[in-house]
């Protein structure tokens, strides 16, 4: 599970061999959120710093796409 970034206490990860739609995981303080890369929809969960995570993701979407494509070459973005 490559760590992509640390945002206001939340760790941003993209997992190998993960399921569609392309998404990332934010983990913080025992909580987790699963967020799509395309439109930043929260599929499930929540983290305390969700607004900061979503702002970071919007500015760094290309980084998330590259991480997804590296970890999931059989399901490219």
Rosetta silent file (secondary structure, phi, psi, omega in degrees, C-alpha in Angstrom):
SEQUENCE: XXXXXXXXXXXXXXXXXXXXXXXXXXXXXXXXXXXXXXXXXXXXXXXXXXXXXXXXXXXXXXXXXXXXXXXXXXXXX
SCORE:     score description
SCORE:     0.000 S_00000001
   1 L     0.000   93.745 -179.853    0.000    0.000    0.000 S_00000001
   2 E   -64.546  130.487  174.314    2.030    2.951   -1.220 S_00000001
   3 E   -82.180  124.237 -176.948    1.738    6.039    0.888 S_00000001
   4 E   -92.859  -38.242 -176.919    1.101    8.938   -1.447 S_00000001
   5 E  -164.928  167.802  170.663    0.971   11.802    1.072 S_00000001
   6 E  -122.204  121.899 -175.351    0.355   12.956    4.611 S_00000001
   7 E  -128.363  111.735  177.355   -2.331   15.662    4.865 S_00000001
   8 L    44.505   44.657  178.152   -3.217   17.284    8.190 S_00000001
   9 L    91.462  -11.398  178.325   -2.735   14.019   10.080 S_00000001
  10 E   -96.848  136.318  175.201   -4.379   11.813    7.457 S_00000001
  11 E   -94.512  130.526  179.277   -2.331    9.308    5.497 S_00000001
  12 E  -101.551  121.854 -178.991   -3.257    9.008    1.806 S_00000001
  13 E  -127.684  151.627  167.775   -2.750    5.513    0.350 S_00000001
  14 E  -124.827  130.482 -175.257   -3.438    3.706   -2.906 S_00000001
  15 L   -94.934  150.080  173.341   -3.525   -0.090   -2.662 S_00000001
  16 L   -72.187  146.338  175.572   -2.152   -2.671   -5.085 S_00000001
  17 L    51.378   43.870 -178.891   -4.702   -4.828   -6.944 S_00000001
  18 L   -88.609  170.865 -176.877   -7.606   -2.744   -5.656 S_00000001
  19 L   -90.064  160.011  173.023  -11.142   -2.658   -7.045 S_00000001
  20 L   -78.047  159.299   -1.380  -12.739   -0.080   -9.331 S_00000001
  21 L   -73.762  159.742  177.367  -13.631    2.740   -9.403 S_00000001
  22 L   -54.038  128.714 -174.299  -10.157    4.288   -9.104 S_00000001
  23 E  -153.415  173.962  173.740   -9.931    5.623   -5.569 S_00000001
  24 E  -134.334  164.421  179.754   -7.659    6.333   -2.635 S_00000001
  25 E  -112.546  135.681  171.975   -7.838    5.693    1.082 S_00000001
  26 E  -114.306  127.530  179.766   -7.437    8.339    3.760 S_00000001
  27 E  -122.897  136.330  179.490   -6.638    7.042    7.270 S_00000001
  28 E  -161.045  130.340  172.899   -6.539    9.106   10.412 S_00000001
  29 L    49.699   43.855  179.127   -6.983    8.437   14.129 S_00000001
  30 L    78.749    0.707  179.034   -8.449    4.962   13.583 S_00000001
  31 E  -107.474  159.451  178.615  -10.875    6.216   10.946 S_00000001
  32 E  -144.391  145.551  173.278  -10.817    5.637    7.203 S_00000001
  33 E  -129.432  143.496  176.987  -12.459    7.134    4.131 S_00000001
  34 E  -112.241  120.844 -169.330  -12.554    5.704    0.619 S_00000001
  35 E  -130.265  131.740  178.245  -12.658    8.501   -1.989 S_00000001
  36 E   -70.236  148.353  178.576  -12.922    8.356   -5.792 S_00000001
  37 L   -78.977  -39.816 -173.805  -10.183   10.055   -7.769 S_00000001
  38 L   -58.324  -54.515 -174.579  -12.412   11.232  -10.617 S_00000001
  39 L  -126.381    9.934  176.743  -14.866   13.417   -8.702 S_00000001
  40 L    58.749   36.305  174.006  -13.706   13.070   -5.061 S_00000001
  41 L   -78.833  133.452  175.190  -16.909   11.383   -3.964 S_00000001
  42 E   -80.405  112.568 -179.095  -16.644    9.763   -0.543 S_00000001
  43 E   -76.545  -37.679  175.214  -17.707    6.162   -1.148 S_00000001
  44 E  -164.829  155.825  175.379  -17.643    5.290    2.539 S_00000001
  45 E    82.326 -174.811  179.301  -16.253    6.398    5.855 S_00000001
  46 L  -164.829  153.969  173.293  -14.887    9.699    7.091 S_00000001
  47 L  -130.730  152.564 -177.894  -11.758   11.169    8.633 S_00000001
  48 L   -55.647  -36.734 -177.263  -11.487   14.229   10.860 S_00000001
  49 L   -98.086   32.702 -177.271   -9.500   16.219    8.304 S_00000001
  50 H   -53.586  -43.709  178.909  -11.716   15.339    5.321 S_00000001
  51 H   -58.537  -41.143  178.875  -11.974   18.944    4.031 S_00000001
  52 H   -68.766  -37.734  177.755   -8.172   19.239    3.906 S_00000001
  53 H   -62.438  -46.200 -179.444   -7.862   15.798    2.287 S_00000001
  54 H   -65.690  -38.155  177.142  -10.353   16.733   -0.441 S_00000001
  55 H   -64.660  -43.548  178.634   -8.626   20.074   -1.080 S_00000001
  56 H   -62.342  -45.456 -177.623   -5.253   18.327   -1.346 S_00000001
  57 H   -61.808  -38.838  178.703   -6.708   15.653   -3.671 S_00000001
  58 H   -62.723  -40.248 -179.941   -8.210   18.252   -5.984 S_00000001
  59 H   -77.915  -18.614 -173.998   -4.823   19.962   -6.331 S_00000001
  60 L  -124.106   31.316 -177.920   -2.913   16.668   -6.668 S_00000001
  61 H   -58.776  -38.816  179.919   -5.219   14.574   -8.826 S_00000001
  62 H   -62.497  -35.959  176.274   -2.428   13.766  -11.302 S_00000001
  63 H   -64.410  -42.831  178.672   -0.353   12.322   -8.446 S_00000001
  64 H   -66.169  -40.455  177.802   -3.279   10.139   -7.397 S_00000001
  65 H   -62.488  -44.645  179.464   -3.885    8.985  -10.984 S_00000001
  66 H   -62.693  -41.671  178.906   -0.218    8.056  -11.369 S_00000001
  67 H   -64.730  -43.743  178.337   -0.267    6.135   -8.077 S_00000001
  68 H   -60.061  -47.968 -177.436   -3.461    4.308   -9.071 S_00000001
  69 H   -65.090  -33.390  176.949   -2.044    3.363  -12.498 S_00000001
  70 H   -67.933  -43.547 -176.443    1.216    2.135  -10.936 S_00000001
  71 H   -81.658  -21.176 -174.690   -0.592   -0.022   -8.375 S_00000001
  72 L  -135.184   61.187 -175.327   -3.378   -1.184  -10.684 S_00000001
  73 H   -63.366  -21.637  179.019   -1.969   -1.470  -14.213 S_00000001
  74 H   -84.189   -5.874  178.135   -4.744   -3.904  -15.201 S_00000001
  75 H  -135.124   62.607 -174.350   -7.393   -1.273  -14.257 S_00000001
  76 L   -64.125  152.874  178.527   -5.949    2.028  -15.500 S_00000001
  77 L   -66.385    0.000    0.000   -7.568    5.326  -14.693 S_00000001
